[in-house]
Amino acid sequence: MAESKQNLRECYNSGVKPEIAYEYEFYINDEMHRTKKQIITGEELHEILGTCSDTHFIRMKVTTGKKLIGPKVEVNLTECGIERFIILPFEQEIIDIYDCFCKGVNPVITYNYLIKINKEKYKVEKETITGREILDLTDKSPENNSVRMFTKSGKKMIGLDESVDLTECGVERFVIVPLDCTEGFVNAEPFRQLTSDDISFIHSYSGKVDFIKNGQTDWIIFRDFSLPEGYNVKTSDMAIMVPKNYPIGRLDMFYLSPSINRKDGKIIGALTNAIIEGKNYQRWSRHRPTTNRWNPEIDCLETHVILVTSCLESEFKKR
């Protein structure tokens, strides 16, 4: 036993507790190091890598998550579940969680993260965050609001004291959902064909939302809808027609009032006029390709609004 050695990563992967040994092998970032000490401090870890606590932080990755290790903290290497140590500079690139999701990449361990809550992005200094902390960031009370997390595997509600690891691949963003359905930005009763997810999304919208009936046609109008940079106005009312057989029936196209133009004067294709709520709207004839057909199991009002924004942004990539 006195001449044995223990590889902490192998123990971690095997789910076994490291034994007391003559030598321990462990990783800092992606490089293996060795020590004969069973107890090691944060300061000693800095010495191994040639860094210091004034410029770099230490995270210890264990089975229960990631722990911040200060210079005076002692770590027992025979503790079960140590996978590796991460030592990185404080002043490194801020990781945008939403951007990682869009690119399909796994967020790296860092000291600062950007998370998207509703339409805004917020900076946090740790890789785990609770539902309560998300509400605190947005100055929303936990008594009147809840948090929904969007990931590549779907949506789920986050408990006030439930912890989310931002470095897990697939975390996209968070939406604040008012618990009181009479509170918010909705004018008039929602259409019956809308789902509970649609109603939650509408309540998360930062502006006013109106439900309009033009004869037999149902319209949702997002007031003061934000437009990407490059158009002659910053906001416009954005209308979406909701079929009676929605969500089986697809949401298609979108309508803007006032009509918008590109600042550079270039022509926008496939536009016509339509009358909604007694005034002129600009109809954007944009349709899903066969490779991205409407799927009622996945698509909803929110995914269509995301598609609207994508169409408005991609206009500048076409011409």
C-alpha beads as a LAMMPS data file, in Angstrom:
LAMMPS data file: protein, C-alpha beads

319 atoms
318 bonds

1 atom types
1 bond types

-500.0 500.0 xlo xhi
-500.0 500.0 ylo yhi
-500.0 500.0 zlo zhi

Masses

1 110.0

Atoms # bond

1 1 1 0.000 0.000 0.000
2 1 1 2.848 2.384 0.867
3 1 1 4.135 2.345 -2.729
4 1 1 0.736 2.459 -4.412
5 1 1 -0.701 5.375 -6.299
6 1 1 -4.258 6.528 -6.884
7 1 1 -5.588 8.234 -10.016
8 1 1 -8.438 10.477 -8.887
9 1 1 -10.125 10.608 -12.284
10 1 1 -10.168 6.829 -12.561
11 1 1 -11.698 6.628 -9.085
12 1 1 -14.233 9.284 -10.069
13 1 1 -15.223 7.421 -13.242
14 1 1 -15.457 4.125 -11.333
15 1 1 -17.444 5.670 -8.487
16 1 1 -15.013 4.424 -5.835
17 1 1 -13.365 6.245 -2.958
18 1 1 -9.590 6.778 -3.411
19 1 1 -7.498 4.864 -0.935
20 1 1 -4.666 6.313 1.121
21 1 1 -1.644 6.005 -1.150
22 1 1 2.025 6.898 -1.598
23 1 1 1.210 9.119 -4.572
24 1 1 -1.903 10.717 -6.065
25 1 1 -2.500 11.544 -9.731
26 1 1 -4.954 14.332 -10.443
27 1 1 -5.824 16.738 -13.223
28 1 1 -5.638 20.512 -13.297
29 1 1 -7.591 21.602 -16.357
30 1 1 -6.571 18.870 -18.840
31 1 1 -3.046 18.193 -17.569
32 1 1 -2.126 15.439 -15.120
33 1 1 -0.110 16.265 -12.004
34 1 1 1.197 14.188 -9.099
35 1 1 1.647 14.760 -5.394
36 1 1 2.573 12.671 -2.384
37 1 1 0.373 14.815 -0.136
38 1 1 -3.021 13.514 0.913
39 1 1 -4.109 17.043 1.915
40 1 1 -3.478 19.880 -0.544
41 1 1 -4.420 23.544 -0.308
42 1 1 -5.617 25.968 -2.938
43 1 1 -2.366 27.867 -2.562
44 1 1 -0.369 24.701 -3.307
45 1 1 -2.479 24.045 -6.385
46 1 1 -1.630 27.553 -7.580
47 1 1 2.072 26.820 -6.998
48 1 1 1.862 23.677 -9.138
49 1 1 0.434 25.627 -12.082
50 1 1 2.452 28.790 -11.488
51 1 1 -0.626 30.948 -10.872
52 1 1 -1.860 32.912 -7.867
53 1 1 -5.156 33.644 -6.156
54 1 1 -4.976 37.341 -7.105
55 1 1 -5.325 36.587 -10.802
56 1 1 -6.810 33.067 -11.018
57 1 1 -9.658 31.123 -9.438
58 1 1 -9.883 27.420 -8.622
59 1 1 -12.934 25.243 -9.130
60 1 1 -12.943 21.613 -7.961
61 1 1 -15.220 19.365 -10.039
62 1 1 -16.828 16.672 -7.900
63 1 1 -19.814 14.358 -8.278
64 1 1 -22.114 16.897 -6.619
65 1 1 -21.044 19.813 -8.824
66 1 1 -18.230 22.353 -8.774
67 1 1 -16.802 23.976 -5.663
68 1 1 -14.835 27.195 -5.375
69 1 1 -11.489 26.542 -3.656
70 1 1 -9.840 29.472 -1.899
71 1 1 -6.058 29.642 -1.314
72 1 1 -6.348 28.531 2.337
73 1 1 -8.918 25.775 1.728
74 1 1 -7.619 22.256 2.388
75 1 1 -8.700 19.450 0.054
76 1 1 -8.450 15.802 1.109
77 1 1 -7.584 13.899 -2.078
78 1 1 -9.042 10.700 -0.662
79 1 1 -12.494 12.266 -0.567
80 1 1 -14.867 10.441 -2.866
81 1 1 -15.815 12.126 -6.120
82 1 1 -12.962 14.479 -7.078
83 1 1 -12.696 14.500 -10.852
84 1 1 -10.342 17.436 -11.459
85 1 1 -9.412 21.025 -10.638
86 1 1 -10.021 23.979 -12.941
87 1 1 -7.659 26.959 -12.628
88 1 1 -8.387 29.889 -14.926
89 1 1 -7.862 33.660 -14.891
90 1 1 -10.614 35.876 -13.507
91 1 1 -10.402 38.158 -16.515
92 1 1 -11.185 35.740 -19.283
93 1 1 -13.941 35.688 -21.845
94 1 1 -17.475 35.888 -20.452
95 1 1 -19.386 32.792 -21.565
96 1 1 -22.782 33.544 -23.104
97 1 1 -24.988 30.538 -22.270
98 1 1 -27.617 31.405 -24.883
99 1 1 -24.902 31.783 -27.541
100 1 1 -23.472 28.367 -26.597
101 1 1 -26.934 26.848 -26.995
102 1 1 -27.385 28.405 -30.442
103 1 1 -23.973 27.099 -31.553
104 1 1 -24.551 23.667 -29.999
105 1 1 -21.387 23.811 -27.905
106 1 1 -20.833 22.948 -24.260
107 1 1 -20.101 26.013 -22.067
108 1 1 -16.600 25.945 -20.587
109 1 1 -15.877 26.588 -16.931
110 1 1 -15.293 30.288 -16.336
111 1 1 -15.834 32.953 -13.702
112 1 1 -18.509 35.035 -15.421
113 1 1 -21.527 33.886 -17.395
114 1 1 -24.254 35.669 -19.327
115 1 1 -27.722 34.167 -19.008
116 1 1 -30.827 35.198 -20.917
117 1 1 -33.939 35.881 -18.836
118 1 1 -36.942 36.835 -20.958
119 1 1 -35.362 39.227 -23.486
120 1 1 -32.497 40.568 -21.363
121 1 1 -29.077 39.127 -20.518
122 1 1 -27.625 39.166 -17.014
123 1 1 -24.089 38.505 -15.754
124 1 1 -23.550 35.962 -12.990
125 1 1 -20.276 34.945 -11.338
126 1 1 -20.912 31.273 -10.720
127 1 1 -21.919 28.281 -12.793
128 1 1 -24.889 27.281 -10.641
129 1 1 -27.979 29.381 -10.008
130 1 1 -31.319 28.796 -8.297
131 1 1 -34.793 29.835 -9.303
132 1 1 -34.848 32.331 -6.444
133 1 1 -31.573 33.907 -7.596
134 1 1 -32.937 34.255 -11.135
135 1 1 -35.987 36.090 -9.772
136 1 1 -33.695 38.306 -7.671
137 1 1 -31.741 39.284 -10.790
138 1 1 -34.944 40.538 -12.431
139 1 1 -36.395 42.123 -9.271
140 1 1 -39.382 39.754 -9.431
141 1 1 -40.934 38.460 -6.222
142 1 1 -41.009 34.680 -5.648
143 1 1 -44.533 35.060 -4.237
144 1 1 -45.933 36.234 -7.572
145 1 1 -43.615 34.643 -10.142
146 1 1 -42.020 31.349 -11.122
147 1 1 -39.160 30.399 -13.446
148 1 1 -39.265 28.194 -16.530
149 1 1 -36.017 26.900 -18.024
150 1 1 -35.679 26.169 -21.737
151 1 1 -33.205 23.467 -22.774
152 1 1 -32.496 21.371 -25.845
153 1 1 -34.551 18.565 -24.284
154 1 1 -37.592 20.739 -23.557
155 1 1 -39.006 23.103 -20.930
156 1 1 -39.268 22.655 -17.196
157 1 1 -40.231 24.711 -14.179
158 1 1 -37.380 25.534 -11.760
159 1 1 -38.099 25.486 -8.039
160 1 1 -37.059 28.462 -5.936
161 1 1 -34.275 26.487 -4.266
162 1 1 -33.560 24.195 -7.214
163 1 1 -30.039 24.615 -8.577
164 1 1 -29.204 24.756 -12.302
165 1 1 -25.693 24.037 -13.605
166 1 1 -25.103 26.556 -16.392
167 1 1 -22.183 24.534 -17.774
168 1 1 -24.412 21.599 -18.648
169 1 1 -24.819 21.372 -22.406
170 1 1 -28.276 22.372 -23.603
171 1 1 -29.328 25.155 -21.222
172 1 1 -30.804 27.884 -23.429
173 1 1 -32.585 30.555 -21.368
174 1 1 -35.085 31.323 -18.637
175 1 1 -38.557 32.868 -18.686
176 1 1 -40.288 34.520 -15.725
177 1 1 -43.898 33.347 -15.512
178 1 1 -46.344 35.409 -13.401
179 1 1 -48.298 33.204 -11.004
180 1 1 -51.270 35.558 -11.060
181 1 1 -52.774 35.263 -14.528
182 1 1 -54.650 38.550 -14.100
183 1 1 -51.333 40.342 -13.709
184 1 1 -49.343 41.233 -16.762
185 1 1 -49.689 42.675 -20.202
186 1 1 -52.679 40.897 -21.748
187 1 1 -55.672 42.886 -22.981
188 1 1 -58.930 40.899 -23.402
189 1 1 -59.413 37.147 -23.061
190 1 1 -56.935 34.820 -24.829
191 1 1 -58.279 32.656 -27.634
192 1 1 -59.397 29.202 -26.581
193 1 1 -57.073 27.412 -29.006
194 1 1 -53.970 28.792 -27.247
195 1 1 -52.085 26.385 -24.994
196 1 1 -50.907 26.952 -21.418
197 1 1 -47.341 27.344 -22.763
198 1 1 -48.595 30.064 -25.119
199 1 1 -50.231 31.929 -22.238
200 1 1 -47.039 31.691 -20.168
201 1 1 -45.019 33.040 -23.091
202 1 1 -47.452 35.921 -23.590
203 1 1 -47.186 36.855 -19.914
204 1 1 -43.390 36.836 -20.195
205 1 1 -43.515 39.417 -23.008
206 1 1 -42.233 42.795 -21.867
207 1 1 -44.893 44.791 -23.739
208 1 1 -48.647 44.708 -24.164
209 1 1 -50.413 41.897 -26.026
210 1 1 -53.867 42.297 -27.593
211 1 1 -56.313 39.683 -28.896
212 1 1 -58.216 40.976 -31.923
213 1 1 -61.066 39.422 -33.891
214 1 1 -61.472 40.532 -37.509
215 1 1 -64.704 38.802 -38.486
216 1 1 -63.921 35.108 -38.119
217 1 1 -60.162 35.639 -37.998
218 1 1 -58.224 35.641 -34.699
219 1 1 -55.134 37.803 -34.303
220 1 1 -52.520 38.161 -31.567
221 1 1 -50.785 41.526 -31.643
222 1 1 -47.525 42.111 -29.804
223 1 1 -47.322 45.857 -29.217
224 1 1 -43.949 47.591 -29.553
225 1 1 -42.229 44.459 -30.828
226 1 1 -38.447 45.037 -30.918
227 1 1 -36.873 45.014 -34.376
228 1 1 -33.246 44.183 -35.188
229 1 1 -30.825 46.977 -35.988
230 1 1 -30.937 48.165 -39.608
231 1 1 -34.591 49.138 -39.986
232 1 1 -36.000 52.660 -40.023
233 1 1 -37.845 52.156 -36.718
234 1 1 -36.903 50.326 -33.519
235 1 1 -40.314 48.829 -32.727
236 1 1 -43.510 47.943 -34.538
237 1 1 -46.779 46.240 -33.660
238 1 1 -46.433 42.624 -34.803
239 1 1 -49.550 40.583 -35.611
240 1 1 -49.883 36.811 -36.017
241 1 1 -53.005 35.101 -37.328
242 1 1 -54.116 32.146 -35.180
243 1 1 -56.042 29.413 -37.070
244 1 1 -59.146 27.957 -35.434
245 1 1 -57.508 24.505 -35.541
246 1 1 -54.278 25.697 -33.879
247 1 1 -51.989 24.095 -32.674
248 1 1 -52.616 21.410 -35.311
249 1 1 -52.994 24.237 -37.784
250 1 1 -49.722 26.080 -38.237
251 1 1 -48.821 29.687 -37.531
252 1 1 -47.598 31.295 -40.749
253 1 1 -46.214 34.683 -41.793
254 1 1 -46.368 37.876 -39.712
255 1 1 -47.636 41.426 -40.092
256 1 1 -46.117 44.756 -39.013
257 1 1 -47.585 48.185 -38.346
258 1 1 -46.268 50.699 -39.078
259 1 1 -44.676 49.348 -42.245
260 1 1 -40.908 49.232 -42.043
261 1 1 -38.027 49.778 -44.459
262 1 1 -34.325 49.131 -44.457
263 1 1 -32.136 52.085 -43.541
264 1 1 -29.836 51.331 -46.469
265 1 1 -32.752 51.732 -48.892
266 1 1 -32.565 48.198 -50.280
267 1 1 -35.860 46.602 -51.256
268 1 1 -37.446 43.985 -48.988
269 1 1 -39.007 41.183 -50.997
270 1 1 -42.410 39.451 -50.711
271 1 1 -44.296 42.237 -48.925
272 1 1 -47.980 43.109 -49.352
273 1 1 -50.562 45.116 -47.428
274 1 1 -53.357 43.863 -45.172
275 1 1 -56.003 45.529 -43.016
276 1 1 -56.060 44.409 -39.363
277 1 1 -57.980 46.170 -36.594
278 1 1 -58.981 48.763 -39.153
279 1 1 -55.478 49.910 -40.069
280 1 1 -52.803 49.058 -42.560
281 1 1 -50.311 46.277 -41.751
282 1 1 -47.336 45.146 -43.815
283 1 1 -47.552 41.409 -44.480
284 1 1 -44.255 39.546 -44.542
285 1 1 -44.795 36.463 -46.661
286 1 1 -42.328 34.167 -44.954
287 1 1 -42.997 30.430 -44.830
288 1 1 -41.354 27.377 -43.326
289 1 1 -39.338 25.227 -45.764
290 1 1 -40.099 21.529 -46.161
291 1 1 -37.062 20.788 -43.985
292 1 1 -38.635 22.709 -41.111
293 1 1 -42.338 21.908 -41.289
294 1 1 -44.681 22.947 -38.495
295 1 1 -44.731 20.278 -35.799
296 1 1 -47.554 20.740 -33.234
297 1 1 -45.642 18.550 -30.769
298 1 1 -42.768 21.025 -30.731
299 1 1 -43.853 24.294 -32.295
300 1 1 -45.968 26.917 -30.603
301 1 1 -46.500 30.674 -30.445
302 1 1 -43.057 31.154 -28.931
303 1 1 -41.186 29.205 -31.621
304 1 1 -43.037 31.216 -34.265
305 1 1 -42.051 34.510 -32.636
306 1 1 -38.448 33.279 -32.574
307 1 1 -38.825 32.506 -36.294
308 1 1 -40.173 36.032 -36.881
309 1 1 -37.067 37.551 -35.299
310 1 1 -34.864 35.208 -37.315
311 1 1 -36.584 36.279 -40.560
312 1 1 -36.131 39.950 -39.710
313 1 1 -32.431 39.392 -38.966
314 1 1 -31.765 37.202 -42.015
315 1 1 -33.176 39.886 -44.315
316 1 1 -29.773 41.599 -44.164
317 1 1 -27.972 38.390 -45.121
318 1 1 -29.947 37.976 -48.352
319 1 1 -29.118 41.184 -50.124

Bonds

1 1 1 2
2 1 2 3
3 1 3 4
4 1 4 5
5 1 5 6
6 1 6 7
7 1 7 8
8 1 8 9
9 1 9 10
10 1 10 11
11 1 11 12
12 1 12 13
13 1 13 14
14 1 14 15
15 1 15 16
16 1 16 17
17 1 17 18
18 1 18 19
19 1 19 20
20 1 20 21
21 1 21 22
22 1 22 23
23 1 23 24
24 1 24 25
25 1 25 26
26 1 26 27
27 1 27 28
28 1 28 29
29 1 29 30
30 1 30 31
31 1 31 32
32 1 32 33
33 1 33 34
34 1 34 35
35 1 35 36
36 1 36 37
37 1 37 38
38 1 38 39
39 1 39 40
40 1 40 41
41 1 41 42
42 1 42 43
43 1 43 44
44 1 44 45
45 1 45 46
46 1 46 47
47 1 47 48
48 1 48 49
49 1 49 50
50 1 50 51
51 1 51 52
52 1 52 53
53 1 53 54
54 1 54 55
55 1 55 56
56 1 56 57
57 1 57 58
58 1 58 59
59 1 59 60
60 1 60 61
61 1 61 62
62 1 62 63
63 1 63 64
64 1 64 65
65 1 65 66
66 1 66 67
67 1 67 68
68 1 68 69
69 1 69 70
70 1 70 71
71 1 71 72
72 1 72 73
73 1 73 74
74 1 74 75
75 1 75 76
76 1 76 77
77 1 77 78
78 1 78 79
79 1 79 80
80 1 80 81
81 1 81 82
82 1 82 83
83 1 83 84
84 1 84 85
85 1 85 86
86 1 86 87
87 1 87 88
88 1 88 89
89 1 89 90
90 1 90 91
91 1 91 92
92 1 92 93
93 1 93 94
94 1 94 95
95 1 95 96
96 1 96 97
97 1 97 98
98 1 98 99
99 1 99 100
100 1 100 101
101 1 101 102
102 1 102 103
103 1 103 104
104 1 104 105
105 1 105 106
106 1 106 107
107 1 107 108
108 1 108 109
109 1 109 110
110 1 110 111
111 1 111 112
112 1 112 113
113 1 113 114
114 1 114 115
115 1 115 116
116 1 116 117
117 1 117 118
118 1 118 119
119 1 119 120
120 1 120 121
121 1 121 122
122 1 122 123
123 1 123 124
124 1 124 125
125 1 125 126
126 1 126 127
127 1 127 128
128 1 128 129
129 1 129 130
130 1 130 131
131 1 131 132
132 1 132 133
133 1 133 134
134 1 134 135
135 1 135 136
136 1 136 137
137 1 137 138
138 1 138 139
139 1 139 140
140 1 140 141
141 1 141 142
142 1 142 143
143 1 143 144
144 1 144 145
145 1 145 146
146 1 146 147
147 1 147 148
148 1 148 149
149 1 149 150
150 1 150 151
151 1 151 152
152 1 152 153
153 1 153 154
154 1 154 155
155 1 155 156
156 1 156 157
157 1 157 158
158 1 158 159
159 1 159 160
160 1 160 161
161 1 161 162
162 1 162 163
163 1 163 164
164 1 164 165
165 1 165 166
166 1 166 167
167 1 167 168
168 1 168 169
169 1 169 170
170 1 170 171
171 1 171 172
172 1 172 173
173 1 173 174
174 1 174 175
175 1 175 176
176 1 176 177
177 1 177 178
178 1 178 179
179 1 179 180
180 1 180 181
181 1 181 182
182 1 182 183
183 1 183 184
184 1 184 185
185 1 185 186
186 1 186 187
187 1 187 188
188 1 188 189
189 1 189 190
190 1 190 191
191 1 191 192
192 1 192 193
193 1 193 194
194 1 194 195
195 1 195 196
196 1 196 197
197 1 197 198
198 1 198 199
199 1 199 200
200 1 200 201
201 1 201 202
202 1 202 203
203 1 203 204
204 1 204 205
205 1 205 206
206 1 206 207
207 1 207 208
208 1 208 209
209 1 209 210
210 1 210 211
211 1 211 212
212 1 212 213
213 1 213 214
214 1 214 215
215 1 215 216
216 1 216 217
217 1 217 218
218 1 218 219
219 1 219 220
220 1 220 221
221 1 221 222
222 1 222 223
223 1 223 224
224 1 224 225
225 1 225 226
226 1 226 227
227 1 227 228
228 1 228 229
229 1 229 230
230 1 230 231
231 1 231 232
232 1 232 233
233 1 233 234
234 1 234 235
235 1 235 236
236 1 236 237
237 1 237 238
238 1 238 239
239 1 239 240
240 1 240 241
241 1 241 242
242 1 242 243
243 1 243 244
244 1 244 245
245 1 245 246
246 1 246 247
247 1 247 248
248 1 248 249
249 1 249 250
250 1 250 251
251 1 251 252
252 1 252 253
253 1 253 254
254 1 254 255
255 1 255 256
256 1 256 257
257 1 257 258
258 1 258 259
259 1 259 260
260 1 260 261
261 1 261 262
262 1 262 263
263 1 263 264
264 1 264 265
265 1 265 266
266 1 266 267
267 1 267 268
268 1 268 269
269 1 269 270
270 1 270 271
271 1 271 272
272 1 272 273
273 1 273 274
274 1 274 275
275 1 275 276
276 1 276 277
277 1 277 278
278 1 278 279
279 1 279 280
280 1 280 281
281 1 281 282
282 1 282 283
283 1 283 284
284 1 284 285
285 1 285 286
286 1 286 287
287 1 287 288
288 1 288 289
289 1 289 290
290 1 290 291
291 1 291 292
292 1 292 293
293 1 293 294
294 1 294 295
295 1 295 296
296 1 296 297
297 1 297 298
298 1 298 299
299 1 299 300
300 1 300 301
301 1 301 302
302 1 302 303
303 1 303 304
304 1 304 305
305 1 305 306
306 1 306 307
307 1 307 308
308 1 308 309
309 1 309 310
310 1 310 311
311 1 311 312
312 1 312 313
313 1 313 314
314 1 314 315
315 1 315 316
316 1 316 317
317 1 317 318
318 1 318 319
